[in-house]
Amino acid sequence: MILNVPLVLQPSGSVDCGIAGVVMLLDFHGVKASFDECKKAIPVDEIGTYAPQLGSFLIQKGFDVTITTLHPRLFTKYDIGASQEQIAKRFEDIKGETSSAQDKKTLGFFIQFLKDGGKVEVKVPDANDITGEIKSGNPLCALLTSNFEYGIEPSFNFHFNIVTGISEEFVYVNDPLDDSRGGKKKFLKNDFFFGLYASAHADLDNACLIKVRKKA
């Protein structure tokens, strides 16, 4: 099953993949918001935006948002089933202990996301997560590394795609890049999940799926 999600491209040379992804999700659900409006509301730093930032914005727009992740610098498998209160405390504890300004920034976004009413689901994101959302008529946002897929020089990236469908063999996405890598694409399922998990090499919000459901 593939959902018909309108494709929105990010400006050339920009790090606005997250902004483009938000516009796609809003447009699909019938919420009109321009690219410029979304960019004004979601601060973009030198590397782009962060999953919990996007989540907080979508909550403000009337959506229920869950970030599914088991980032190895945040959780272990023994944290599966943790309450939102326990997760919030984990974020606060790590934020207080780390000397990394980048990690503090990312954790600050996660803490605010939880305060805004977002949820964090501690588990390894998998095909069942995508299948369940797509069957319910909800595209997802994924934060992955994708350059390995395109046969160019090796270069690690982390990049938001909108997941529009899944089959036995493929995961279907809208990639907002404005070059040959962008557009309506499909990954072999194993390649998609490799890209998702490998992105954990970078920031604490990487290697996640963002589940977005319009409130009834």
C-alpha positions as CSV (number, residue, x, y, z in Angstrom):
1,M,0.0,0.0,0.0
2,I,1.3,3.4,-1.0
3,L,-0.2,6.7,0.3
4,N,-0.5,9.6,-2.1
5,V,1.6,12.1,-0.2
6,P,2.3,15.4,-2.1
7,L,6.0,15.8,-2.8
8,V,7.7,19.0,-1.5
9,L,11.3,19.7,-2.3
10,Q,13.7,21.6,-0.1
11,P,15.5,24.7,-1.5
12,S,18.7,23.9,-3.3
13,G,21.7,23.7,-1.0
14,S,19.6,24.0,2.1
15,V,19.3,21.8,5.2
16,D,15.5,22.2,5.2
17,C,14.6,18.5,4.7
18,G,12.7,18.5,8.0
19,I,10.7,21.6,7.0
20,A,9.8,20.0,3.7
21,G,8.7,16.8,5.5
22,V,6.4,18.7,7.8
23,V,4.8,20.5,4.9
24,M,4.2,17.2,3.2
25,L,2.6,15.7,6.3
26,L,0.4,18.7,6.8
27,D,-0.7,18.8,3.2
28,F,-1.5,15.1,3.2
29,H,-3.8,15.6,6.2
30,G,-5.5,18.7,4.7
31,V,-3.8,21.3,6.9
32,K,-2.6,24.1,4.7
33,A,0.7,25.7,5.8
34,S,3.3,27.2,3.5
35,F,7.0,26.3,3.5
36,D,7.9,29.7,4.7
37,E,5.3,29.6,7.5
38,C,6.7,26.3,8.8
39,K,10.3,27.5,8.5
40,K,9.5,30.6,10.6
41,A,8.0,28.5,13.3
42,I,10.7,25.8,13.4
43,P,14.2,27.2,14.0
44,V,16.8,25.7,11.6
45,D,20.4,25.5,12.7
46,E,23.5,24.8,10.6
47,I,22.8,21.1,10.3
48,G,19.0,21.4,10.0
49,T,16.1,20.5,12.3
50,Y,15.6,17.8,14.9
51,A,12.9,15.1,15.2
52,P,11.4,16.4,18.5
53,Q,11.4,19.9,17.1
54,L,9.2,18.7,14.2
55,G,7.1,16.7,16.7
56,S,6.4,19.8,18.9
57,F,5.3,21.8,15.8
58,L,3.0,19.1,14.6
59,I,1.4,18.8,18.1
60,Q,0.7,22.5,17.9
61,K,-1.0,21.9,14.5
62,G,-3.4,19.3,16.1
63,F,-1.6,16.0,15.8
64,D,-0.7,13.2,18.1
65,V,3.0,12.5,17.7
66,T,5.1,9.5,18.8
67,I,8.9,9.2,18.2
68,T,9.9,5.5,18.0
69,T,13.6,5.0,18.8
70,L,16.1,2.9,20.7
71,H,19.1,5.2,20.1
72,P,22.1,3.4,21.7
73,R,23.3,6.5,23.5
74,L,19.9,7.0,25.1
75,F,18.5,3.5,25.8
76,T,19.1,-0.2,25.9
77,K,16.6,-3.0,25.3
78,Y,16.0,-3.0,29.1
79,D,14.3,0.4,28.7
80,I,11.6,-1.0,26.4
81,G,8.3,-0.3,28.1
82,A,9.6,2.6,30.1
83,S,7.0,5.2,31.1
84,Q,7.1,8.8,29.7
85,E,8.1,10.0,33.2
86,Q,11.1,7.6,33.2
87,I,12.1,8.6,29.7
88,A,11.9,12.3,30.7
89,K,14.1,11.7,33.7
90,R,16.6,9.8,31.5
91,F,16.8,12.8,29.1
92,E,17.2,15.2,32.0
93,D,19.9,13.0,33.6
94,I,21.9,12.7,30.3
95,K,21.5,16.4,29.6
96,G,22.9,17.2,33.0
97,E,25.9,14.8,32.7
98,T,27.0,15.4,29.1
99,S,29.6,18.0,28.1
100,S,28.4,18.0,24.5
101,A,26.6,21.2,23.5
102,Q,25.1,19.4,20.6
103,D,23.7,16.6,22.8
104,K,22.3,19.2,25.3
105,K,20.5,20.9,22.4
106,T,19.0,17.7,21.1
107,L,18.0,16.6,24.6
108,G,16.4,20.0,25.2
109,F,14.2,19.5,22.2
110,F,13.2,16.0,23.4
111,I,12.4,17.3,26.9
112,Q,10.2,20.1,25.4
113,F,8.5,17.6,23.1
114,L,7.4,15.5,26.1
115,K,6.2,18.6,27.9
116,D,4.2,19.5,24.8
117,G,2.4,16.2,25.0
118,G,4.5,14.1,22.6
119,K,5.4,10.5,23.3
120,V,8.6,8.5,23.0
121,E,8.3,4.8,22.3
122,V,11.4,2.9,23.3
123,K,11.9,0.1,20.8
124,V,13.9,-0.7,17.7
125,P,11.9,0.8,14.8
126,D,10.9,-2.0,12.3
127,A,8.7,-2.8,9.4
128,N,5.7,-3.5,11.6
129,D,5.8,0.1,12.8
130,I,5.6,1.3,9.2
131,T,2.9,-1.3,8.1
132,G,0.7,-0.3,11.0
133,E,0.8,3.4,10.3
134,I,0.4,3.0,6.5
135,K,-2.6,0.7,7.0
136,S,-4.1,3.4,9.2
137,G,-3.6,5.9,6.5
138,N,-0.8,7.8,8.1
139,P,2.6,8.5,6.5
140,L,5.6,8.6,8.8
141,C,8.7,10.7,9.0
142,A,12.1,8.8,9.1
143,L,15.5,10.2,9.9
144,L,18.1,8.1,8.2
145,T,21.4,8.2,6.2
146,S,20.8,7.8,2.5
147,N,23.8,8.7,0.5
148,F,25.1,5.1,0.4
149,E,22.0,4.2,-1.8
150,Y,22.9,6.4,-4.7
151,G,26.3,5.2,-6.0
152,I,28.1,8.5,-5.3
153,E,31.3,9.0,-3.4
154,P,31.0,7.8,0.2
155,S,29.6,10.6,2.4
156,F,27.7,10.2,5.6
157,N,24.5,12.2,5.7
158,F,21.4,12.3,7.9
159,H,18.2,13.3,6.2
160,F,14.4,13.3,6.7
161,N,12.3,11.3,4.3
162,I,8.5,10.8,4.4
163,V,7.6,7.2,4.4
164,T,4.6,6.7,2.1
165,G,4.3,2.9,1.8
166,I,5.7,-0.5,2.3
167,S,5.5,-3.9,0.5
168,E,7.2,-7.2,0.9
169,E,10.3,-5.9,-0.9
170,F,10.3,-2.1,-0.7
171,V,9.8,0.9,1.5
172,Y,8.5,3.8,-0.4
173,V,9.5,7.4,0.4
174,N,9.2,11.0,-0.6
175,D,12.7,12.4,-0.5
176,P,12.8,16.2,-0.4
177,L,16.2,16.7,-2.0
178,D,16.1,18.8,-5.1
179,D,18.6,16.8,-7.1
180,S,18.6,13.2,-8.6
181,R,18.5,11.7,-5.1
182,G,15.1,13.3,-4.4
183,G,11.6,12.6,-5.5
184,K,9.3,9.7,-5.0
185,K,11.7,6.8,-4.4
186,K,11.8,3.3,-3.1
187,F,14.4,1.4,-1.0
188,L,14.9,-2.3,-0.7
189,K,13.5,-2.9,2.7
190,N,16.8,-4.1,4.1
191,D,18.6,-1.0,2.7
192,F,16.0,1.3,4.2
193,F,16.5,-0.1,7.7
194,F,20.2,-0.2,7.3
195,G,20.1,3.6,6.6
196,L,17.8,4.2,9.5
197,Y,19.9,2.4,12.0
198,A,23.3,3.6,10.7
199,S,22.2,7.2,11.1
200,A,22.6,6.7,14.9
201,H,26.2,7.5,14.3
202,A,25.2,11.2,14.4
203,D,22.8,13.0,16.7
204,L,20.6,11.6,19.5
205,D,17.4,12.0,17.5
206,N,18.6,10.0,14.5
207,A,17.6,6.4,13.8
208,C,14.0,7.2,14.6
209,L,10.5,7.0,13.1
210,I,8.0,9.8,13.8
211,K,4.4,8.6,13.9
212,V,1.9,11.4,13.2
213,R,-1.8,11.0,13.6
214,K,-4.4,13.7,13.2
215,K,-6.5,14.1,16.4
216,A,-10.1,13.0,16.1
